[in-house]
Structure formats: C-alpha cells, structure tokens
Amino acid sequence: MQVQVSVDGANDRETEAELRSLHSWLQSDRQTRRLADPRLGAVNSPVRGAQGPVIDVLSVALGSAFNAASLALSLVSWRATRPRQPTLTVRRPDGTAVEINAGSLEEARALLERLGLD
C-alpha cells in the first residue's frame, strides 16, 4: 500500500525543506530505501508563473517488510531530530488520514494502526 506523508510547515518553503529532510533521513537507511521506496512529489498544482510545483508530499510503500511499526519508528525518530517538531499527516489512498504530533513511538504506532496500516 502506498501512503502519503505531509508536513505542517509555516509556508511552502519550510514544508518542502522538512519533506526533503525526511526523505533524506529515510534514504540514509539502506533497508528503508529499498523496502519503502520513499519518493518526493507534489499534490497541488504549481502556482502560475512558478518554475515548477512545490514539493508537498512524500510517498512511502508499506508492506510486510516495511509496515506501520517501521514507518512509525522512522517518523518519530526523524521528528526528534528537528528543532521544531512538525506535525505529520499520513494519508491512505482512500483519503483516510491521521496526524502525528506525539513524541512517543507507541502513540505514533497506535495512530497508524487506526489507519489500518498494521
């Protein structure tokens, strides 16, 4: 299952910077890079006159090898490295979403399990 992770940034520039940081964090782990196949993308259309779309989402593949618990651990670990721990939203393809703004792995895992990603 492909899920999308978005970051609650103060503006487009901050949102994109935080998503790039999360992407880099996930890419730095060889197993996560291979199993979750994290990819940056844009949901919203580019603003007229802009050079391209603003990156506003990170897609992650979940399966038996990289599951909700793995994603929760990755997200909570990454948030702990940020000076301002942003709120993350994880969205399923059907639009169901949960926000992760807790600092504990158990809370993040419980939220992701509520999405049916366990």
Contacts in CASP RR format, 6 or more apart in sequence:
PFRMAT RR
TARGET T0000
AUTHOR 0000-0000-0000
METHOD contacts of the structure
MODEL  1
MQVQVSVDGANDRETEAELRSLHSWLQSDRQTRRLADPRLGAVNSPVRGA
QGPVIDVLSVALGSAFNAASLALSLVSWRATRPRQPTLTVRRPDGTAVEI
NAGSLEEARALLERLGLD
1 61 0 8 1.000
1 62 0 8 1.000
1 63 0 8 1.000
1 92 0 8 1.000
1 93 0 8 1.000
1 117 0 8 1.000
2 59 0 8 1.000
2 60 0 8 1.000
2 61 0 8 1.000
2 62 0 8 1.000
2 93 0 8 1.000
3 59 0 8 1.000
3 60 0 8 1.000
3 62 0 8 1.000
3 71 0 8 1.000
3 90 0 8 1.000
3 91 0 8 1.000
3 92 0 8 1.000
3 93 0 8 1.000
3 115 0 8 1.000
3 117 0 8 1.000
4 43 0 8 1.000
4 57 0 8 1.000
4 58 0 8 1.000
4 59 0 8 1.000
4 60 0 8 1.000
4 90 0 8 1.000
4 91 0 8 1.000
5 19 0 8 1.000
5 22 0 8 1.000
5 57 0 8 1.000
5 58 0 8 1.000
5 59 0 8 1.000
5 60 0 8 1.000
5 75 0 8 1.000
5 88 0 8 1.000
5 89 0 8 1.000
5 90 0 8 1.000
5 91 0 8 1.000
6 15 0 8 1.000
6 19 0 8 1.000
6 43 0 8 1.000
6 56 0 8 1.000
6 57 0 8 1.000
6 58 0 8 1.000
6 88 0 8 1.000
6 89 0 8 1.000
6 91 0 8 1.000
7 15 0 8 1.000
7 18 0 8 1.000
7 19 0 8 1.000
7 22 0 8 1.000
7 86 0 8 1.000
7 87 0 8 1.000
7 88 0 8 1.000
7 89 0 8 1.000
8 15 0 8 1.000
8 86 0 8 1.000
8 87 0 8 1.000
8 88 0 8 1.000
8 89 0 8 1.000
9 15 0 8 1.000
9 18 0 8 1.000
9 86 0 8 1.000
12 54 0 8 1.000
12 56 0 8 1.000
15 54 0 8 1.000
15 55 0 8 1.000
15 56 0 8 1.000
16 54 0 8 1.000
16 55 0 8 1.000
16 56 0 8 1.000
18 82 0 8 1.000
18 86 0 8 1.000
19 40 0 8 1.000
19 55 0 8 1.000
19 56 0 8 1.000
19 57 0 8 1.000
19 58 0 8 1.000
20 40 0 8 1.000
20 55 0 8 1.000
21 78 0 8 1.000
21 82 0 8 1.000
22 58 0 8 1.000
22 75 0 8 1.000
22 78 0 8 1.000
23 38 0 8 1.000
23 39 0 8 1.000
23 40 0 8 1.000
23 58 0 8 1.000
25 74 0 8 1.000
25 77 0 8 1.000
25 78 0 8 1.000
25 81 0 8 1.000
26 32 0 8 1.000
26 33 0 8 1.000
26 36 0 8 1.000
26 38 0 8 1.000
26 58 0 8 1.000
26 60 0 8 1.000
26 74 0 8 1.000
26 78 0 8 1.000
27 33 0 8 1.000
27 38 0 8 1.000
29 74 0 8 1.000
31 66 0 8 1.000
32 38 0 8 1.000
32 66 0 8 1.000
32 70 0 8 1.000
32 74 0 8 1.000
35 61 0 8 1.000
35 63 0 8 1.000
35 65 0 8 1.000
35 66 0 8 1.000
35 70 0 8 1.000
36 60 0 8 1.000
36 61 0 8 1.000
36 62 0 8 1.000
36 66 0 8 1.000
36 70 0 8 1.000
36 71 0 8 1.000
36 74 0 8 1.000
37 60 0 8 1.000
37 61 0 8 1.000
38 58 0 8 1.000
38 59 0 8 1.000
38 60 0 8 1.000
39 58 0 8 1.000
39 59 0 8 1.000
40 55 0 8 1.000
40 57 0 8 1.000
40 58 0 8 1.000
40 59 0 8 1.000
41 53 0 8 1.000
41 55 0 8 1.000
41 56 0 8 1.000
41 57 0 8 1.000
41 58 0 8 1.000
41 59 0 8 1.000
42 53 0 8 1.000
42 54 0 8 1.000
42 55 0 8 1.000
42 56 0 8 1.000
42 57 0 8 1.000
43 56 0 8 1.000
43 57 0 8 1.000
44 53 0 8 1.000
44 54 0 8 1.000
44 56 0 8 1.000
45 53 0 8 1.000
46 52 0 8 1.000
46 53 0 8 1.000
46 54 0 8 1.000
47 54 0 8 1.000
60 66 0 8 1.000
60 71 0 8 1.000
62 68 0 8 1.000
62 71 0 8 1.000
62 117 0 8 1.000
67 117 0 8 1.000
67 118 0 8 1.000
68 109 0 8 1.000
68 112 0 8 1.000
68 113 0 8 1.000
68 115 0 8 1.000
68 116 0 8 1.000
68 117 0 8 1.000
68 118 0 8 1.000
69 109 0 8 1.000
69 112 0 8 1.000
69 118 0 8 1.000
71 90 0 8 1.000
71 112 0 8 1.000
71 117 0 8 1.000
72 100 0 8 1.000
72 105 0 8 1.000
72 108 0 8 1.000
72 109 0 8 1.000
72 111 0 8 1.000
72 112 0 8 1.000
73 105 0 8 1.000
73 109 0 8 1.000
75 88 0 8 1.000
75 90 0 8 1.000
75 100 0 8 1.000
75 108 0 8 1.000
76 100 0 8 1.000
76 102 0 8 1.000
76 103 0 8 1.000
76 104 0 8 1.000
76 105 0 8 1.000
76 108 0 8 1.000
79 85 0 8 1.000
79 86 0 8 1.000
79 88 0 8 1.000
79 100 0 8 1.000
79 103 0 8 1.000
80 103 0 8 1.000
85 101 0 8 1.000
85 103 0 8 1.000
87 99 0 8 1.000
87 100 0 8 1.000
87 101 0 8 1.000
88 99 0 8 1.000
88 100 0 8 1.000
88 101 0 8 1.000
89 97 0 8 1.000
89 98 0 8 1.000
89 99 0 8 1.000
89 100 0 8 1.000
90 97 0 8 1.000
90 98 0 8 1.000
90 100 0 8 1.000
90 111 0 8 1.000
90 112 0 8 1.000
90 115 0 8 1.000
90 117 0 8 1.000
91 97 0 8 1.000
92 115 0 8 1.000
92 116 0 8 1.000
92 117 0 8 1.000
96 115 0 8 1.000
97 115 0 8 1.000
98 111 0 8 1.000
98 112 0 8 1.000
98 114 0 8 1.000
98 115 0 8 1.000
99 111 0 8 1.000
100 107 0 8 1.000
100 108 0 8 1.000
100 111 0 8 1.000
100 112 0 8 1.000
102 108 0 8 1.000
102 111 0 8 1.000
112 118 0 8 1.000
END
